[in-house]
Amino acid sequence: MDYKAENITVQMNAGQRADALNHISLLRTMTNGDCSNELKRFINAMRNKRDSQHDKNSRALSAIFFLANISKERHSVEYSELTSDEVKALISAMNHFRAVVSLFPKKLTLPN
């Protein structure tokens, strides 16, 4: 019997995708340990003032912190200063963004 990908895929909304990504994150923690080094790298890259898109990167990082319900006063702290609850909220917010981005239209065009 032939199975085609479109026959075995499941449509999920943004919330279901985010929940699934959070569950996968928990499983990865159990098998691979935490991702603190990758999170540090990401935050440092987003704060890199030499990047030509620094302003937009800072706004994007602030949006992630905002979605994670981390107070504005804490948006500029170093990764090592974040509490474990803040890190968990940050990862959950990033997973939510990943879920939403996966639903973006595939072929976006800029107006003239």
URCOR-V281636 format. One record per backbone hydrogen bond with DSSP energy under -0.5 kcal/mol. CO is the residue of the C=O (numbers start at 0). NH is the residue of the N-H. E is the energy in kcal/mol with one decimal. If there is no record, write none. Layout:
CO;NH;E, CO;NH;E
This chain:
3;6;-1.7, 3;7;-0.8, 4;7;-1.1, 4;8;-1.0, 12;16;-2.4, 13;17;-2.6, 14;18;-2.5, 15;19;-2.4, 16;20;-2.6, 17;21;-2.4, 18;22;-2.2, 19;23;-2.5, 20;24;-2.2, 21;25;-1.9, 22;26;-2.2, 23;27;-2.7, 24;28;-2.1, 25;29;-1.9, 26;30;-1.8, 27;31;-3.8, 27;32;-0.6, 28;32;-1.4, 34;38;-2.4, 35;39;-2.6, 36;40;-2.3, 37;41;-2.5, 38;42;-2.7, 39;43;-2.6, 40;44;-2.5, 41;45;-2.4, 42;46;-1.4, 44;47;-0.9, 47;50;-1.2, 50;53;-1.8, 52;56;-2.9, 53;57;-2.7, 54;58;-1.9, 55;59;-2.5, 56;60;-2.6, 57;61;-2.4, 58;62;-2.2, 59;63;-1.9, 60;64;-2.5, 61;65;-2.8, 62;66;-2.7, 63;67;-1.7, 64;69;-2.4, 65;68;-1.9, 68;70;-0.5, 70;73;-1.9, 71;74;-1.3, 73;76;-1.3, 77;80;-1.7, 78;81;-1.7, 82;86;-2.3, 83;87;-2.3, 84;88;-2.4, 85;89;-2.5, 86;90;-2.6, 87;91;-2.2, 88;92;-2.3, 89;93;-2.4, 90;94;-2.5, 91;95;-2.0, 92;96;-2.4, 93;97;-2.4, 94;98;-2.2, 95;99;-2.4, 96;100;-3.1, 97;101;-1.7, 99;102;-1.6, 100;103;-1.6, 105;107;-0.5
